[in-house]
């Protein structure tokens, strides 16, 4: 009986991997049974929804489980000790660096964000991680390196990192912790009153399963709603429409691209084909990068998931601060490569 959590975790991980790596063929097989004309907008939207819903939920489950286990190694007291004596800015830099090396999209970064909040890490520091994790992506770096050279790739990475650091620092200085939902504070308080005793492996695995039950159980309806919106935009908003204004030099092209990118959902790998198509159709580099950053850094599904953690004023502040940073990057690239 003592090995039950360990055996259950091994079986669950094997089942998770088998299902996750079968999503593509399973989606294709299911689409063939649906009475929908292939290649049409309804077909594309439906396929997107059927594929992305289990994909995102599976990623949420594995990330939440992993974070739940990892958190057993770092009690609130130990976390506070690690951060003790460090300035807010240094915490933002460290969190942004962690976000750069973690291959998470915006939605799968949210559980880590929640875990940081629960262990008492300052709100502004957690925001630096939340912004950096999806925005600075190795796929985008390789693409930009291949298309425009290493200077452009380095400029993209450095500006994305600066957005993450500045956004987290700004939000931290605003002292808006009161806009975090009460249940996050309650979880933190329960954790803070737990004795700082090193648990065994079974206890750590059980903590991972409990985290999945608590967090994924709260956010899954919001994931479905956000992906449904993204699927509609994915299927019914043509690339020609986006390219029609993204190649213009008007000042409003960059902010408009950011506004259009927010409702979409994709990670960097998923948005790269669209970015390539836009550039081939004459879209300017800065405007296209702003669009890409908005899609992967300010996606609607991420915002909907965050609604379970934050109150609306804090979400609005987050969107505004990060949105301004993304627009500045767009203007900078348009000036340099215009």
C-alpha positions as CSV (number, residue, x, y, z in Angstrom):
1,X,0.0,0.0,0.0
2,X,2.9,2.3,0.7
3,X,3.9,2.2,-3.0
4,X,0.4,2.9,-4.3
5,X,0.9,6.7,-5.0
6,X,4.2,5.9,-6.9
7,X,2.6,3.1,-8.9
8,X,-0.4,5.3,-9.7
9,X,1.9,8.1,-10.8
10,X,3.8,5.9,-13.2
11,X,0.7,4.5,-14.7
12,X,-0.8,8.0,-15.1
13,X,2.4,9.4,-16.7
14,X,2.5,6.5,-19.2
15,X,-1.2,7.0,-20.0
16,X,-0.7,10.8,-20.3
17,X,2.2,10.3,-22.8
18,X,0.3,7.8,-24.9
19,X,-2.7,10.1,-25.1
20,X,-0.7,13.3,-25.7
21,X,1.4,11.9,-28.5
22,X,-1.7,10.4,-30.1
23,X,-3.7,13.7,-30.3
24,X,-2.8,14.5,-33.9
25,X,-3.9,11.2,-35.4
26,X,-6.9,10.9,-33.1
27,X,-8.1,14.4,-34.2
28,X,-7.6,13.5,-37.8
29,X,-9.6,10.3,-37.4
30,X,-12.4,12.0,-35.6
31,X,-12.6,14.8,-38.2
32,X,-13.2,12.2,-40.9
33,X,-16.4,11.1,-39.2
34,X,-17.9,14.6,-38.9
35,X,-20.2,15.9,-41.6
36,X,-18.1,19.0,-42.3
37,X,-16.6,20.0,-45.6
38,X,-12.8,19.7,-45.4
39,X,-10.6,22.8,-45.6
40,X,-13.5,25.2,-44.9
41,X,-13.6,27.7,-42.0
42,X,-15.9,25.5,-39.9
43,X,-13.6,22.5,-40.5
44,X,-10.6,24.5,-39.4
45,X,-12.3,25.9,-36.3
46,X,-13.6,22.5,-35.3
47,X,-10.3,20.8,-35.8
48,X,-8.5,23.5,-33.8
49,X,-11.0,23.1,-30.9
50,X,-10.9,19.3,-30.9
51,X,-7.1,19.2,-30.9
52,X,-6.3,22.1,-28.6
53,X,-8.8,21.3,-25.7
54,X,-7.2,18.0,-24.7
55,X,-3.8,19.3,-25.5
56,X,-4.0,22.3,-23.2
57,X,-5.8,20.3,-20.5
58,X,-3.1,17.6,-20.6
59,X,-0.4,20.2,-20.4
60,X,-2.2,21.8,-17.5
61,X,-2.4,18.5,-15.7
62,X,1.3,17.6,-16.1
63,X,2.5,21.0,-15.2
64,X,0.2,21.3,-12.2
65,X,1.3,17.8,-11.0
66,X,5.0,18.6,-11.5
67,X,4.7,21.9,-9.7
68,X,2.7,20.3,-6.9
69,X,5.6,17.8,-6.4
70,X,8.3,20.4,-6.7
71,X,6.6,22.7,-4.2
72,X,7.1,20.0,-1.5
73,X,10.8,20.6,-1.8
74,X,10.4,24.3,-1.3
75,X,8.3,25.2,1.7
76,X,7.1,28.9,2.1
77,X,9.8,29.4,4.7
78,X,12.6,28.1,2.4
79,X,11.3,30.2,-0.5
80,X,11.2,33.3,1.6
81,X,14.8,32.6,2.7
82,X,16.0,32.2,-0.9
83,X,14.5,35.6,-1.7
84,X,15.5,37.3,1.5
85,X,17.8,40.3,1.0
86,X,17.1,40.5,-2.8
87,X,15.6,43.6,-4.2
88,X,12.3,43.5,-6.1
89,X,14.2,44.2,-9.4
90,X,16.6,41.3,-8.8
91,X,13.6,39.0,-8.1
92,X,12.1,40.2,-11.4
93,X,15.3,39.4,-13.3
94,X,15.6,36.0,-11.7
95,X,12.0,35.1,-12.5
96,X,12.3,36.4,-16.1
97,X,15.4,34.3,-16.6
98,X,13.5,31.2,-15.3
99,X,10.7,32.0,-17.7
100,X,13.1,32.1,-20.6
101,X,14.4,28.6,-20.0
102,X,11.0,27.0,-19.4
103,X,9.3,25.8,-22.6
104,X,5.7,26.7,-21.6
105,X,3.0,28.5,-23.5
106,X,0.9,31.1,-21.7
107,X,-1.8,28.7,-20.5
108,X,0.6,26.1,-19.1
109,X,2.7,28.8,-17.4
110,X,-0.4,29.9,-15.3
111,X,-0.2,26.9,-12.9
112,X,3.4,27.8,-12.1
113,X,2.3,31.4,-11.6
114,X,-0.3,30.1,-9.1
115,X,2.3,28.0,-7.4
116,X,4.6,31.0,-7.0
117,X,1.7,33.0,-5.5
118,X,0.8,30.2,-3.0
119,X,4.4,30.0,-1.7
120,X,4.5,33.7,-1.0
121,X,6.7,35.0,-3.8
122,X,5.9,38.7,-4.5
123,X,3.2,39.3,-7.1
124,X,5.4,41.4,-9.4
125,X,8.1,38.7,-9.5
126,X,5.5,36.1,-10.5
127,X,4.3,38.3,-13.3
128,X,7.8,38.5,-14.7
129,X,7.8,34.8,-15.0
130,X,4.3,34.7,-16.5
131,X,5.3,37.1,-19.2
132,X,8.7,35.7,-20.0
133,X,7.7,32.0,-20.2
134,X,5.6,32.1,-23.3
135,X,7.0,35.3,-24.9
136,X,10.7,34.4,-25.3
137,X,10.4,31.1,-27.2
138,X,13.2,29.1,-28.8
139,X,11.1,28.4,-31.9
140,X,10.7,32.1,-32.5
141,X,14.4,32.7,-31.9
142,X,15.4,30.1,-34.4
143,X,13.0,31.5,-37.0
144,X,14.2,35.1,-36.6
145,X,17.8,33.9,-36.7
146,X,17.3,32.0,-39.9
147,X,15.3,34.8,-41.6
148,X,16.9,38.0,-40.4
149,X,20.2,37.0,-38.7
150,X,21.4,36.6,-35.2
151,X,21.2,40.4,-34.5
152,X,17.4,40.3,-34.9
153,X,17.1,37.2,-32.8
154,X,19.1,38.7,-30.0
155,X,17.1,42.0,-30.2
156,X,13.9,40.0,-30.0
157,X,15.1,38.0,-26.9
158,X,16.4,41.1,-25.2
159,X,13.3,43.2,-25.7
160,X,11.1,40.3,-24.6
161,X,13.2,39.9,-21.5
162,X,13.0,43.7,-20.8
163,X,9.2,43.6,-21.2
164,X,9.0,40.7,-18.6
165,X,11.3,42.5,-16.1
166,X,9.7,45.9,-16.5
167,X,6.1,44.6,-16.4
168,X,6.7,42.6,-13.3
169,X,8.6,45.5,-11.6
170,X,5.9,47.9,-12.5
171,X,3.1,45.7,-11.2
172,X,5.1,45.0,-8.1
173,X,5.5,48.7,-7.4
174,X,1.8,49.3,-7.8
175,X,1.0,47.2,-4.7
176,X,-2.1,45.5,-6.1
177,X,-2.1,42.3,-4.1
178,X,-5.6,43.1,-2.9
179,X,-6.8,42.2,-6.4
180,X,-5.7,38.6,-6.0
181,X,-8.7,36.3,-5.4
182,X,-9.2,35.3,-1.8
183,X,-8.9,31.5,-2.4
184,X,-5.2,32.0,-3.4
185,X,-4.5,33.7,-0.1
186,X,-6.3,31.0,1.8
187,X,-4.2,28.3,0.1
188,X,-1.1,30.2,1.0
189,X,-2.2,30.6,4.6
190,X,-2.9,26.8,4.9
191,X,0.5,26.1,3.4
192,X,2.2,28.6,5.8
193,X,0.8,26.9,8.8
194,X,2.0,23.5,7.7
195,X,5.0,22.2,9.6
196,X,8.2,22.5,7.7
197,X,8.9,18.7,7.8
198,X,10.4,17.0,4.8
199,X,7.8,14.6,3.3
200,X,8.5,11.3,1.8
201,X,8.2,10.4,-1.9
202,X,4.6,9.1,-1.6
203,X,3.6,12.3,0.2
204,X,5.2,14.4,-2.6
205,X,3.3,12.5,-5.3
206,X,0.1,12.8,-3.4
207,X,0.6,16.5,-3.2
208,X,0.9,16.6,-7.0
209,X,-2.4,14.8,-7.4
210,X,-4.1,17.1,-4.9
211,X,-2.8,20.1,-6.8
212,X,-4.3,18.7,-10.1
213,X,-7.6,18.2,-8.4
214,X,-7.7,21.7,-6.8
215,X,-6.4,23.8,-9.6
216,X,-7.4,22.1,-12.8
217,X,-10.8,21.4,-11.3
218,X,-11.3,25.2,-10.9
219,X,-10.0,26.4,-14.3
220,X,-11.1,23.8,-16.9
221,X,-14.4,25.5,-17.9
222,X,-12.5,28.7,-18.5
223,X,-10.0,26.8,-20.7
224,X,-12.8,25.5,-22.8
225,X,-14.4,28.9,-23.2
226,X,-11.1,30.6,-24.2
227,X,-10.1,27.9,-26.7
228,X,-13.6,28.1,-28.3
229,X,-13.1,31.8,-28.9
230,X,-9.7,31.2,-30.3
231,X,-11.0,28.4,-32.6
232,X,-13.6,30.8,-34.0
233,X,-11.0,33.4,-34.8
234,X,-8.6,30.7,-36.1
235,X,-11.2,29.4,-38.6
236,X,-13.0,32.6,-39.7
237,X,-10.4,35.4,-39.7
238,X,-8.4,35.1,-42.9
239,X,-4.7,35.9,-43.2
240,X,-5.3,38.3,-46.1
241,X,-7.3,40.5,-43.7
242,X,-4.5,40.6,-41.2
243,X,-1.8,41.3,-43.8
244,X,-4.0,44.1,-45.4
245,X,-3.1,46.5,-42.6
246,X,0.0,44.9,-41.0
247,X,2.1,46.1,-43.9
248,X,1.1,49.7,-43.5
249,X,3.3,52.3,-41.8
250,X,0.4,54.0,-40.0
251,X,0.9,54.4,-36.3
252,X,-2.2,52.5,-35.4
253,X,-1.0,49.3,-37.2
254,X,1.0,48.1,-34.2
255,X,-1.7,48.6,-31.5
256,X,-4.4,47.2,-33.8
257,X,-2.3,44.1,-34.4
258,X,-1.9,43.6,-30.6
259,X,-5.7,43.9,-30.2
260,X,-6.3,41.3,-32.9
261,X,-3.7,39.0,-31.5
262,X,-5.1,38.9,-27.9
263,X,-8.2,36.8,-28.7
264,X,-6.2,34.2,-30.6
265,X,-4.7,31.2,-28.8
266,X,-1.4,29.5,-29.9
267,X,2.1,28.9,-28.7
268,X,5.1,30.1,-30.7
269,X,5.3,27.0,-32.7
270,X,1.6,27.3,-33.7
271,X,1.8,30.9,-34.6
272,X,5.0,30.7,-36.7
273,X,3.2,29.5,-39.9
274,X,0.9,32.5,-39.7
275,X,3.8,34.8,-39.0
276,X,5.6,33.5,-42.1
277,X,2.5,33.9,-44.3
278,X,2.1,37.5,-43.1
279,X,5.7,38.4,-43.8
280,X,5.5,36.8,-47.2
281,X,2.4,38.9,-47.9
282,X,4.2,42.1,-47.1
283,X,3.5,42.6,-43.4
284,X,6.2,44.7,-41.6
285,X,8.4,42.8,-39.2
286,X,7.7,45.0,-36.1
287,X,3.9,44.9,-36.6
288,X,4.1,41.1,-37.1
289,X,6.2,40.6,-34.0
290,X,3.8,42.6,-32.0
291,X,1.0,40.4,-33.3
292,X,3.0,37.3,-32.4
293,X,3.9,38.5,-28.9
294,X,0.2,39.4,-28.2
295,X,-0.9,35.9,-29.3
296,X,1.6,34.0,-27.1
297,X,1.9,36.5,-24.2
298,X,-1.6,38.0,-23.9
299,X,-3.8,35.2,-25.2
300,X,-7.5,35.2,-24.2
301,X,-7.4,31.7,-22.8
302,X,-4.6,32.7,-20.5
303,X,-6.6,35.8,-19.4
304,X,-9.7,33.7,-18.7
305,X,-7.7,31.2,-16.6
306,X,-6.1,34.1,-14.7
307,X,-9.6,35.3,-13.9
308,X,-9.8,32.5,-11.4
309,X,-6.8,33.9,-9.6
310,X,-7.1,37.6,-10.1
311,X,-9.8,40.2,-10.0
312,X,-10.6,42.2,-13.1
313,X,-8.6,45.4,-12.1
314,X,-5.4,43.4,-11.8
315,X,-6.1,41.6,-15.2
316,X,-6.6,45.0,-16.8
317,X,-3.4,46.3,-15.3
318,X,-1.5,43.2,-16.5
319,X,-2.9,43.5,-20.1
320,X,-2.1,47.3,-20.3
321,X,1.4,47.0,-18.9
322,X,2.4,44.1,-21.1
323,X,0.5,45.5,-24.1
324,X,2.4,48.8,-23.9
325,X,5.7,46.9,-23.8
326,X,4.7,44.8,-26.8
327,X,3.8,47.9,-28.8
328,X,7.1,49.5,-28.0
329,X,8.9,46.4,-29.4
330,X,6.8,46.7,-32.6
331,X,7.6,50.3,-33.1
332,X,11.3,49.7,-32.4
333,X,11.5,46.9,-35.0
334,X,9.6,48.9,-37.6
335,X,12.0,51.8,-37.1
336,X,15.1,49.6,-37.4
337,X,13.8,47.4,-40.2
338,X,11.4,49.9,-41.9
